[in-house]
Amino acid sequence: MLGVCYYPEHWPEENWTRDAARMAEIGIRFVRVAEFAWSRLEPSRDDFRWDWLDRAIETLGAAGLKVVMSTPTATPPKWLIDARPEILPFDADGRPRRFGSRRHYCFSSPAWLEETRRICEAVADRYGENAHVAGWQLCNEYGCHDTVLSYAAHCRPAFQEWLRHRYETIETLNGEWGTVFWSKEYADFAEIDLPNQMVTEPNPAHSLDFRRFSSDAIVAYNKLQAEIVRARSPARFVSHNFMGYFDQFDHYKVSADLDVATWDSYPLGFTDERMGLPAETRVRWARSGHPDVAAFHHDLYRGMTRGGRWWVMEQQPGPVNWAPHNPAPADGMVRLWTWEALAHGAEVVSYFRWRQAPFAQEQMHAGLNLPDGTPDVGSREAAQVGRELAETGFAPTPDVPAPVALVFDYEAAWAIGVQPQGAEFDYQHLVRAFYTALRRLGLDVDILPPDADLSGYALVCVPTLPIADGPAIECLHGVTGDLVIGPRSGSRTPSHRIPDSLPPGPLRDLIDIRITRVESLDPAMVEKLRWHDRVYPVSLWLEHVEGPLEPVARLSNGKGGAYRSGDVHYLSFWPDEQFLIDYFDSLLVARGFEAVRLPDALRLRRGGGLTFAFNRAAAPIAAPAPDGADFVLGGRQVAPYGLSAWRQR
């Protein structure tokens, strides 16, 4: 269940056999190769040099290792860019993004689609039937380095054609976009520009559709590669490695063409860079990662494919190079992160990388081993997990529904990003507040798209769903437990208009309220909310609500903050984490569930017939295990930066 990313082209060939033997020795079984190797595979057009990779794969296979082969499209070589510069993406200022790094291509470039097909066919023809190849990774980290949106010349006619297909007539587009505002009416689709280099912000409908178009381009690009590989490499899995806290394209739609969803887990980098946490909180988790960074993404990507298959393709093994600050993990964290992923159902946890590179952009990024091949801390902890897996016989359980579900929607992130209204209103931050509250109650969580089957859950949480269309409405009506809906839900139509009936638009069939005004608040502006004789701070977002329902929670000025109609709940404010913990707990208790209130550094997860407790604190914490629990890993006192696991009853 362990893997590693390896770059034989970076090292002398005489190292390969020793490296492969050491991988097998510490329990590694899968090795990803060649995702950045295009210039070595094809140093000039049609001059393919397969011999070195043939030998590398044979060396790995001889050591009993299985290879995850990659299509090398994340790094088109210099000769190709010189021959076909129209491949390059353009930034929002209309400038080409030049060669010299990676991901320097535009998903909508006709030339790039031709070259992608050519190289993917060549690589898949060569290795599709190789006995050592267990599966494939398509490209690498779609959209990394802000490459989802491209403003190249060829994007304009492609976007116009996408709009023509969506709206059919220019009159319909004008009506849906509201182009009468500021005299922006169009006479033909051919008049529509890309939404960049304008005097001020574009029409929000224009921007939202451009994000949809850009996401669809990635979906089509991934499908192109998947079809090529599947045709030439039958009976092998097809995957892509997604990233953390990245919502610029629809991962659900991309995953429809994958067998295995994988993601690249860097808990320390994400805690420092992506979460918008105050300084004291970042310092608290600087060496362990926030308790819900990795777990959230494990649950997110577990829900991507039809079979629920997922991996961690890149697991942080030490300090990284790309965050604003890059501390070392506390001793024990690489082991904890690995077991946490396995407990959430990962088939494989693969470390990035086998050996730290002594050159180029990532030379400050740790590997399992130092540049001279000496084992680093990560290597020793990976070996410990390998031994523990052998001793316990642990295997992930087939996907079992959790008691609660959280709805995550990429289009919601785009709609809010286009028109946030408040500088701090960030979709991911709101989602994290809901997720953290659920995990602080000791719950396992299924993260699902809005059009998933939501029946059978005791509690379904929708942090926000600005655009609630037909399939989502149908699924929300199918909720059989409590349904908690957060602010801004139902506040926009698919063309980013305020609904004629006012927000929450079509959700009024679930709960009869009307939002008549919204306020975005400076973080220093703090209101007070009273619920069940408890008082909670409220900031960032408030909605004014009218309707026949009496609020179940009120602000200090008497206005409502939370509403309930049967089993449907609406929160008309940005909820505080403690409020969510208390509110969710009350709903679950009413349904006969025993939630376990956990210390903020402890999390639980059930998997493989075991209950795991993960401790991110520098001091031991008592595990909430029943009397007489049979501990398989650790004990009743969960060690600092450690874990315990006991058999479930």
Secondary structure, 3 states (H helix, E strand, C coil): CEEEECCHHHCCHHHHHHHHHHHHHCCEEEEEECCCCHHHHCCECCECCCHHHHHHHHHHHHCCCEEEEECCCCCCCHHHHHHCHHHCCECCCCCECCCCCCCCCCCCCHHHHHHHHHHHHHHHHHHCCCCCEEEEECCCCCCCCCCCCCCCCCHHHHHHHHHHHHHCCHHHHHHHHCCCHHHCCCCCHHHCCCCCCCCCCCCHHHHHHHHHHHHHHHHHHHHHHHHHHHHHCCCCEEEEEECCCCCCCCHHHHHCCCCEEEEEECHHHHHHHCCCCCHHHHHHCCCCCCCCHHHHHHHHHHCCCCCCCEEEEEECCCCCCCCCCCCCCCCCHHHHHHHHHHHCCCCCEEECCCECCCCCCCCCCCCCECCCCCECHHHHHHHHHHHHHHHHCCCCCCCCCCCEEEECCHHHHHHHHHCCCCCCCCHHHHHHHHHHHHHHCCCCEEEECCCCCCCCCCEEEECCCCECCHHHHHHHHCCCCEEEECCCCCCECCCCCCCCCCCCHHHHHCCCCEEEEEEECCCCCCEEEEECCEEEEECCEEEEEECCCCCCEEECCCCEEEEEECCEEEECECCCHHHHHHHHHHHHHHCCCCCCCCCCCEEEEEECCEEEEEECCCCCEECCCCCCCCEEECCCEECCCCEEEEECC
